[in-house]
C-alpha cells in the first residue's frame, strides 16, 4: 500500500504570547491526536534568533564590549522559547515535530524555512499592531504574506470582551 508523503507546515515562533497562541491553535486544529485522525502535515517549528549586532542596533565605542553579553542573553531567550514550544507540543501529545533555531531576521528566516522544507503552509501569530507601529517596527506576518512561497495563515488572538 502506497503511503502519501505528508505536506510540511512551518510555524514561526518568538517569545510573545501571540506566538504561543498561534502554536497552540495550530496544534489544536491540525495535530491533536484526540481528534481521531493522523495529521496530514509534518510540523516544523522555527525560531529566528536575532543577531547580537542587530539587537544592539548601534556601533561605535563600547559596542564590542556589550555584544558578548547580548549574545549570551539572546541564546538564553532562544533556548527558553524552544523549550516552551517543545512543552506545548508535549502537552498536546504531538511528538513528531522538528524544531529549528536559525539566526537572522524573522521575516527572512521564515521565508527561507518555507523554501528549505518545501512547505505548503506557514503559520505566524499576529501582534495586532496598528498601522503606525507596524510601519515603524515592520510586520513579520505582513512580510511573509507577501513573500513566502506558500499559503500563509496569520493566527490572531480573539479580543477579550469586557
C-alpha positions, 0 to 999 in steps of 0.5 A, spaced: 500 500 500 502 506 497 503 511 503 502 519 501 508 523 503 505 528 508 505 536 506 510 540 511 507 546 515 512 551 518 510 555 524 514 561 526 515 562 533 518 568 538 517 569 545 510 573 545 504 570 547 501 571 540 506 566 538 504 561 543 497 562 541 498 561 534 502 554 536 497 552 540 491 553 535 495 550 530 496 544 534 489 544 536 486 544 529 491 540 525 495 535 530 491 533 536 491 526 536 484 526 540 481 528 534 481 521 531 485 522 525 493 522 523 495 529 521 496 530 514 502 535 515 509 534 518 510 540 523 516 544 523 517 549 528 522 555 527 525 560 531 529 566 528 534 568 533 536 575 532 543 577 531 547 580 537 549 586 532 542 587 530 539 587 537 544 592 539 542 596 533 548 601 534 556 601 533 561 605 535 565 605 542 563 600 547 559 596 542 564 590 542 564 590 549 556 589 550 555 584 544 558 578 548 553 579 553 547 580 548 549 574 545 549 570 551 542 573 553 539 572 546 541 564 546 538 564 553 531 567 550 532 562 544 533 556 548 527 558 553 522 559 547 524 552 544 523 549 550 516 552 551 514 550 544 517 543 545 512 543 552 506 545 548 507 540 543 508 535 549 502 537 552 498 536 546 501 529 545 504 531 538 511 528 538 513 528 531 515 535 530 522 538 528 524 544 531 529 549 528 533 555 531 536 559 525 539 566 526 537 572 522 531 576 521 524 573 522 521 575 516 527 572 512 528 566 516 521 564 515 521 565 508 527 561 507 524 555 512 518 555 507 523 554 501 528 549 505 522 544 507 518 545 501 512 547 505 505 548 503 503 552 509 506 557 514 503 559 520 505 566 524 501 569 530 499 576 529 501 582 534 495 586 532 499 592 531 496 598 528 498 601 522 503 606 525 507 601 529 507 596 524 510 601 519 515 603 524 517 596 527 515 592 520 510 586 520 513 579 520 506 576 518 505 582 513 512 580 510 511 573 509 504 574 506 507 577 501 513 573 500 513 566 502 512 561 497 506 558 500 499 559 503 500 563 509 495 563 515 496 569 520 493 566 527 490 572 531 488 572 538 480 573 539 479 580 543 477 579 550 470 582 551 469 586 557 
